């Protein structure tokens, strides 16, 4: 069966369109499934600005289905895995809203800091979502707990993540548990700051609701400038 998104019988008048060349301004005609086109005037090759691969963001057969993917999209494909991991973690935890809230808050801070620090967000955020997941969680979800396989490894394998991504995420999780925050690896320091900020926000909300005084931390104790700015914002808002 052909993917409906790539089958011309499902296309409408918007499936063929023109875009001005980013170099010379002349029109380049695109079909909706073109990954890129060469400008007939100046020779500049442009990526399709309306490219929407949908399921190709995570499908392991995307390249066979669509042909050679542009370099820009390959990076997005790895990065978008984090969204599927987030959904899977929420599915695993079901109605444990306290843990879901904490993990989501932790990941949100990791993303805010990571964007400023320009790290590999896909891998770092996958690690952030999976750090708190253990063997009990995956067993309760019916995943096969093969001896020696880490919970993160099982979840990522279920989502058809590439072996290299699985290895990198698992190494980051192990590194965080082993030597964070003494490590000088930026991803680990960002995860450490995100954990501090998530805990600080939760403490502030709890103490304010009960009429108490939240714990005070020195923003300078955080490892990244972005983390320090977020801590100051939480403390002095």
Short mmCIF file of the C-alpha atoms (twelve columns), coordinates in Angstrom:
data_MODEL
# 
_entry.id   MODEL 
# 
loop_
_atom_site.group_PDB 
_atom_site.id 
_atom_site.type_symbol 
_atom_site.label_atom_id 
_atom_site.label_alt_id 
_atom_site.label_comp_id 
_atom_site.label_asym_id 
_atom_site.label_seq_id 
_atom_site.Cartn_x 
_atom_site.Cartn_y 
_atom_site.Cartn_z 
_atom_site.pdbx_PDB_model_num 
ATOM 1   C CA . UNK A 1   0.000  0.000  0.000   1 
ATOM 2   C CA . UNK A 2   1.362  3.408  -0.954  1 
ATOM 3   C CA . UNK A 3   1.522  6.082  1.766   1 
ATOM 4   C CA . UNK A 4   -1.551 8.328  1.105   1 
ATOM 5   C CA . UNK A 5   0.490  11.461 1.702   1 
ATOM 6   C CA . UNK A 6   2.710  10.555 -1.253  1 
ATOM 7   C CA . UNK A 7   -0.067 9.321  -3.568  1 
ATOM 8   C CA . UNK A 8   -1.015 11.967 -6.172  1 
ATOM 9   C CA . UNK A 9   -4.660 10.878 -6.217  1 
ATOM 10  C CA . UNK A 10  -5.036 12.483 -2.780  1 
ATOM 11  C CA . UNK A 11  -3.422 15.778 -3.803  1 
ATOM 12  C CA . UNK A 12  -5.273 19.063 -4.366  1 
ATOM 13  C CA . UNK A 13  -4.426 22.347 -6.119  1 
ATOM 14  C CA . UNK A 14  -2.040 23.286 -3.298  1 
ATOM 15  C CA . UNK A 15  0.222  20.307 -4.055  1 
ATOM 16  C CA . UNK A 16  2.131  22.309 -6.709  1 
ATOM 17  C CA . UNK A 17  3.346  25.760 -5.814  1 
ATOM 18  C CA . UNK A 18  6.036  28.345 -6.562  1 
ATOM 19  C CA . UNK A 19  8.568  29.802 -4.144  1 
ATOM 20  C CA . UNK A 20  11.009 32.656 -4.806  1 
ATOM 21  C CA . UNK A 21  14.644 31.572 -4.909  1 
ATOM 22  C CA . UNK A 22  16.488 32.607 -1.742  1 
ATOM 23  C CA . UNK A 23  19.459 33.710 -3.864  1 
ATOM 24  C CA . UNK A 24  18.088 35.464 -6.960  1 
ATOM 25  C CA . UNK A 25  14.364 35.839 -6.298  1 
ATOM 26  C CA . UNK A 26  13.193 33.975 -9.409  1 
ATOM 27  C CA . UNK A 27  10.340 31.485 -8.988  1 
ATOM 28  C CA . UNK A 28  11.061 27.809 -8.366  1 
ATOM 29  C CA . UNK A 29  8.214  25.341 -8.882  1 
ATOM 30  C CA . UNK A 30  7.834  22.654 -6.210  1 
ATOM 31  C CA . UNK A 31  5.703  19.560 -5.950  1 
ATOM 32  C CA . UNK A 32  4.659  18.960 -2.338  1 
ATOM 33  C CA . UNK A 33  6.834  15.819 -2.046  1 
ATOM 34  C CA . UNK A 34  9.973  17.402 -3.554  1 
ATOM 35  C CA . UNK A 35  12.742 17.462 -0.968  1 
ATOM 36  C CA . UNK A 36  14.633 20.136 -2.916  1 
ATOM 37  C CA . UNK A 37  14.745 21.848 -6.311  1 
ATOM 38  C CA . UNK A 38  17.450 23.643 -8.293  1 
ATOM 39  C CA . UNK A 39  16.813 27.195 -9.438  1 
ATOM 40  C CA . UNK A 40  16.815 27.340 -13.235 1 
ATOM 41  C CA . UNK A 41  18.137 30.914 -13.155 1 
ATOM 42  C CA . UNK A 42  21.081 30.900 -10.742 1 
ATOM 43  C CA . UNK A 43  21.604 27.211 -9.951  1 
ATOM 44  C CA . UNK A 44  20.930 27.570 -6.213  1 
ATOM 45  C CA . UNK A 45  19.438 24.392 -4.718  1 
ATOM 46  C CA . UNK A 46  16.637 25.085 -2.246  1 
ATOM 47  C CA . UNK A 47  15.035 22.758 0.291   1 
ATOM 48  C CA . UNK A 48  11.252 22.639 -0.058  1 
ATOM 49  C CA . UNK A 49  10.070 25.264 2.490   1 
ATOM 50  C CA . UNK A 50  6.704  23.536 2.900   1 
ATOM 51  C CA . UNK A 51  8.176  20.115 3.426   1 
ATOM 52  C CA . UNK A 52  5.982  18.100 5.781   1 
ATOM 53  C CA . UNK A 53  6.992  14.485 6.173   1 
ATOM 54  C CA . UNK A 54  4.580  13.758 9.012   1 
ATOM 55  C CA . UNK A 55  5.243  10.149 10.011  1 
ATOM 56  C CA . UNK A 56  8.705  10.325 8.435   1 
ATOM 57  C CA . UNK A 57  9.815  12.259 11.495  1 
ATOM 58  C CA . UNK A 58  10.089 8.933  13.287  1 
ATOM 59  C CA . UNK A 59  9.508  6.144  10.768  1 
ATOM 60  C CA . UNK A 60  12.537 3.907  10.260  1 
ATOM 61  C CA . UNK A 61  11.517 3.376  6.606   1 
ATOM 62  C CA . UNK A 62  11.258 7.090  5.800   1 
ATOM 63  C CA . UNK A 63  14.215 7.156  3.437   1 
ATOM 64  C CA . UNK A 64  13.014 4.122  1.459   1 
ATOM 65  C CA . UNK A 65  9.535  5.649  1.223   1 
ATOM 66  C CA . UNK A 66  10.516 9.194  0.292   1 
ATOM 67  C CA . UNK A 67  13.933 8.828  -1.258  1 
ATOM 68  C CA . UNK A 68  17.074 10.476 0.078   1 
ATOM 69  C CA . UNK A 69  16.116 12.844 2.880   1 
ATOM 70  C CA . UNK A 70  17.669 16.317 2.918   1 
ATOM 71  C CA . UNK A 71  20.394 16.880 5.496   1 
ATOM 72  C CA . UNK A 72  18.260 19.451 7.310   1 
ATOM 73  C CA . UNK A 73  15.517 16.904 7.894   1 
ATOM 74  C CA . UNK A 74  17.783 14.128 9.153   1 
ATOM 75  C CA . UNK A 75  18.632 16.287 12.169  1 
ATOM 76  C CA . UNK A 76  14.933 16.974 12.772  1 
ATOM 77  C CA . UNK A 77  14.152 13.262 12.599  1 
ATOM 78  C CA . UNK A 78  16.435 12.536 15.559  1 
ATOM 79  C CA . UNK A 79  15.236 15.619 17.416  1 
ATOM 80  C CA . UNK A 80  11.526 14.789 17.056  1 
ATOM 81  C CA . UNK A 81  12.044 11.443 18.792  1 
ATOM 82  C CA . UNK A 82  11.875 13.332 22.093  1 
ATOM 83  C CA . UNK A 83  8.174  14.059 21.512  1 
ATOM 84  C CA . UNK A 84  7.372  10.371 21.083  1 
ATOM 85  C CA . UNK A 85  9.412  9.549  24.187  1 
ATOM 86  C CA . UNK A 86  7.426  12.125 26.172  1 
ATOM 87  C CA . UNK A 87  4.132  10.564 25.057  1 
ATOM 88  C CA . UNK A 88  5.388  7.061  25.870  1 
ATOM 89  C CA . UNK A 89  6.497  8.102  29.368  1 
ATOM 90  C CA . UNK A 90  3.081  9.624  30.080  1 
ATOM 91  C CA . UNK A 91  1.456  6.437  28.835  1 
ATOM 92  C CA . UNK A 92  3.671  4.349  31.127  1 
ATOM 93  C CA . UNK A 93  2.910  6.435  34.209  1 
ATOM 94  C CA . UNK A 94  -0.843 6.537  33.506  1 
ATOM 95  C CA . UNK A 95  -2.474 8.512  36.358  1 
ATOM 96  C CA . UNK A 96  0.657  9.157  38.410  1 
ATOM 97  C CA . UNK A 97  0.275  12.876 37.794  1 
ATOM 98  C CA . UNK A 98  2.855  13.863 40.406  1 
ATOM 99  C CA . UNK A 99  5.643  12.024 38.572  1 
ATOM 100 C CA . UNK A 100 4.373  13.097 35.161  1 
ATOM 101 C CA . UNK A 101 4.371  16.713 36.331  1 
ATOM 102 C CA . UNK A 102 7.871  16.484 37.768  1 
ATOM 103 C CA . UNK A 103 9.340  14.805 34.686  1 
ATOM 104 C CA . UNK A 104 7.641  17.295 32.357  1 
ATOM 105 C CA . UNK A 105 8.897  20.232 34.432  1 
ATOM 106 C CA . UNK A 106 12.416 18.785 34.479  1 
ATOM 107 C CA . UNK A 107 12.383 18.292 30.700  1 
ATOM 108 C CA . UNK A 108 11.018 21.800 30.094  1 
ATOM 109 C CA . UNK A 109 13.884 23.353 32.034  1 
ATOM 110 C CA . UNK A 110 16.382 21.109 30.235  1 
ATOM 111 C CA . UNK A 111 14.956 22.333 26.920  1 
ATOM 112 C CA . UNK A 112 15.058 26.012 27.906  1 
ATOM 113 C CA . UNK A 113 18.676 25.774 29.029  1 
ATOM 114 C CA . UNK A 114 19.688 23.467 26.193  1 
ATOM 115 C CA . UNK A 115 18.426 25.857 23.524  1 
ATOM 116 C CA . UNK A 116 20.562 28.635 24.959  1 
ATOM 117 C CA . UNK A 117 23.592 26.370 25.335  1 
ATOM 118 C CA . UNK A 118 23.165 24.922 21.815  1 
ATOM 119 C CA . UNK A 119 23.484 21.242 22.716  1 
ATOM 120 C CA . UNK A 120 21.965 18.128 21.147  1 
ATOM 121 C CA . UNK A 121 18.404 18.692 22.364  1 
ATOM 122 C CA . UNK A 122 17.022 15.427 20.993  1 
ATOM 123 C CA . UNK A 123 19.354 13.195 22.995  1 
ATOM 124 C CA . UNK A 124 19.345 15.389 26.111  1 
ATOM 125 C CA . UNK A 125 15.556 15.611 26.304  1 
ATOM 126 C CA . UNK A 126 15.119 11.881 25.699  1 
ATOM 127 C CA . UNK A 127 17.441 11.352 28.683  1 
ATOM 128 C CA . UNK A 128 15.490 13.891 30.752  1 
ATOM 129 C CA . UNK A 129 12.192 12.101 30.140  1 
ATOM 130 C CA . UNK A 130 13.657 8.648  30.804  1 
ATOM 131 C CA . UNK A 131 15.876 9.332  33.832  1 
ATOM 132 C CA . UNK A 132 13.110 8.598  36.339  1 
ATOM 133 C CA . UNK A 133 11.734 5.489  34.601  1 
ATOM 134 C CA . UNK A 134 12.732 2.186  36.218  1 
ATOM 135 C CA . UNK A 135 12.244 -1.560 35.756  1 
ATOM 136 C CA . UNK A 136 8.952  -1.505 37.675  1 
ATOM 137 C CA . UNK A 137 7.482  1.023  35.257  1 
ATOM 138 C CA . UNK A 138 8.371  -0.904 32.112  1 
ATOM 139 C CA . UNK A 139 7.318  -4.238 33.613  1 
ATOM 140 C CA . UNK A 140 3.923  -2.798 34.558  1 
ATOM 141 C CA . UNK A 141 3.535  -1.640 30.956  1 
ATOM 142 C CA . UNK A 142 4.187  -5.165 29.680  1 
ATOM 143 C CA . UNK A 143 7.562  -4.478 28.075  1 
ATOM 144 C CA . UNK A 144 9.875  -7.484 28.068  1 
ATOM 145 C CA . UNK A 145 12.456 -6.920 30.800  1 
ATOM 146 C CA . UNK A 146 15.293 -8.833 29.185  1 
ATOM 147 C CA . UNK A 147 18.211 -9.303 31.553  1 
ATOM 148 C CA . UNK A 148 20.770 -6.530 31.167  1 
ATOM 149 C CA . UNK A 149 18.546 -4.196 29.150  1 
ATOM 150 C CA . UNK A 150 18.001 -0.774 30.675  1 
ATOM 151 C CA . UNK A 151 14.453 0.663  30.866  1 
ATOM 152 C CA . UNK A 152 15.462 3.556  28.608  1 
ATOM 153 C CA . UNK A 153 16.886 1.097  26.101  1 
ATOM 154 C CA . UNK A 154 13.644 -0.898 26.005  1 
ATOM 155 C CA . UNK A 155 11.481 2.183  25.515  1 
ATOM 156 C CA . UNK A 156 13.677 3.633  22.779  1 
ATOM 157 C CA . UNK A 157 13.851 0.263  21.004  1 
ATOM 158 C CA . UNK A 158 10.051 0.056  21.100  1 
ATOM 159 C CA . UNK A 159 9.956  3.457  19.381  1 
ATOM 160 C CA . UNK A 160 12.363 2.191  16.682  1 
ATOM 161 C CA . UNK A 161 15.099 4.653  17.638  1 
ATOM 162 C CA . UNK A 162 18.446 4.206  15.929  1 
ATOM 163 C CA . UNK A 163 21.036 2.151  17.797  1 
ATOM 164 C CA . UNK A 164 23.409 5.123  17.955  1 
ATOM 165 C CA . UNK A 165 20.704 7.286  19.570  1 
ATOM 166 C CA . UNK A 166 19.822 4.559  22.087  1 
ATOM 167 C CA . UNK A 167 23.468 4.185  23.069  1 
ATOM 168 C CA . UNK A 168 23.970 7.935  23.430  1 
ATOM 169 C CA . UNK A 169 20.843 8.434  25.561  1 
ATOM 170 C CA . UNK A 170 21.695 5.486  27.827  1 
ATOM 171 C CA . UNK A 171 25.275 6.727  28.236  1 
ATOM 172 C CA . UNK A 172 23.968 10.157 29.207  1 
ATOM 173 C CA . UNK A 173 21.613 8.662  31.796  1 
ATOM 174 C CA . UNK A 174 24.379 6.510  33.271  1 
ATOM 175 C CA . UNK A 175 26.742 9.476  33.310  1 
ATOM 176 C CA . UNK A 176 24.178 11.605 35.120  1 
ATOM 177 C CA . UNK A 177 23.667 8.984  37.794  1 
ATOM 178 C CA . UNK A 178 27.370 8.266  38.186  1 
ATOM 179 C CA . UNK A 179 29.209 11.577 38.277  1 
ATOM 180 C CA . UNK A 180 26.841 14.466 37.722  1 
ATOM 181 C CA . UNK A 181 27.407 17.309 38.506  1 
ATOM 182 C CA . UNK A 182 31.162 16.772 38.836  1 
ATOM 183 C CA . UNK A 183 31.415 16.045 35.106  1 
ATOM 184 C CA . UNK A 184 32.375 18.803 32.689  1 
ATOM 185 C CA . UNK A 185 30.088 17.436 29.951  1 
ATOM 186 C CA . UNK A 186 27.642 20.204 29.079  1 
ATOM 187 C CA . UNK A 187 24.630 17.902 28.683  1 
ATOM 188 C CA . UNK A 188 25.117 16.566 32.214  1 
ATOM 189 C CA . UNK A 189 25.506 20.037 33.680  1 
ATOM 190 C CA . UNK A 190 22.314 21.140 31.926  1 
ATOM 191 C CA . UNK A 191 20.425 18.151 33.319  1 
ATOM 192 C CA . UNK A 192 21.778 18.973 36.794  1 
ATOM 193 C CA . UNK A 193 20.588 22.585 36.499  1 
ATOM 194 C CA . UNK A 194 17.203 21.442 35.169  1 
ATOM 195 C CA . UNK A 195 16.766 19.115 38.153  1 
ATOM 196 C CA . UNK A 196 17.620 21.952 40.558  1 
ATOM 197 C CA . UNK A 197 15.177 24.326 38.876  1 
ATOM 198 C CA . UNK A 198 12.350 21.781 38.755  1 
ATOM 199 C CA . UNK A 199 12.832 21.080 42.459  1 
ATOM 200 C CA . UNK A 200 12.999 24.793 43.247  1 
ATOM 201 C CA . UNK A 201 9.769  25.544 41.376  1 
ATOM 202 C CA . UNK A 202 7.969  22.687 43.122  1 
ATOM 203 C CA . UNK A 203 9.244  23.839 46.526  1 
ATOM 204 C CA . UNK A 204 8.150  27.415 45.893  1 
ATOM 205 C CA . UNK A 205 4.636  26.344 44.870  1 
ATOM 206 C CA . UNK A 206 4.284  24.009 47.857  1 
ATOM 207 C CA . UNK A 207 5.524  26.504 50.427  1 
ATOM 208 C CA . UNK A 208 3.446  29.362 49.054  1 
ATOM 209 C CA . UNK A 209 0.281  27.254 49.090  1 
ATOM 210 C CA . UNK A 210 0.898  26.279 52.729  1 
ATOM 211 C CA . UNK A 211 1.984  29.746 53.857  1 
ATOM 212 C CA . UNK A 212 5.598  28.684 54.421  1 
ATOM 213 C CA . UNK A 213 8.847  30.102 53.132  1 
ATOM 214 C CA . UNK A 214 10.523 28.312 50.215  1 
ATOM 215 C CA . UNK A 215 14.128 27.263 50.410  1 
ATOM 216 C CA . UNK A 216 16.564 29.851 49.150  1 
ATOM 217 C CA . UNK A 217 19.367 28.887 46.808  1 
ATOM 218 C CA . UNK A 218 22.180 30.958 45.408  1 
ATOM 219 C CA . UNK A 219 21.713 31.140 41.617  1 
ATOM 220 C CA . UNK A 220 25.497 31.164 41.287  1 
ATOM 221 C CA . UNK A 221 25.516 27.548 42.462  1 
ATOM 222 C CA . UNK A 222 24.065 26.494 39.122  1 
ATOM 223 C CA . UNK A 223 26.417 25.406 36.355  1 
ATOM 224 C CA . UNK A 224 25.139 27.361 33.339  1 
ATOM 225 C CA . UNK A 225 24.422 31.031 32.803  1 
ATOM 226 C CA . UNK A 226 20.989 30.157 31.420  1 
ATOM 227 C CA . UNK A 227 20.268 28.124 34.544  1 
ATOM 228 C CA . UNK A 228 21.348 30.971 36.798  1 
ATOM 229 C CA . UNK A 229 19.047 33.395 35.001  1 
ATOM 230 C CA . UNK A 230 16.083 31.036 35.319  1 
ATOM 231 C CA . UNK A 231 16.823 30.483 39.025  1 
ATOM 232 C CA . UNK A 232 16.927 34.226 39.657  1 
ATOM 233 C CA . UNK A 233 13.634 34.655 37.820  1 
ATOM 234 C CA . UNK A 234 12.002 31.980 39.999  1 
ATOM 235 C CA . UNK A 235 13.364 33.421 43.233  1 
ATOM 236 C CA . UNK A 236 12.694 37.077 42.600  1 
ATOM 237 C CA . UNK A 237 9.555  37.119 40.497  1 
# 
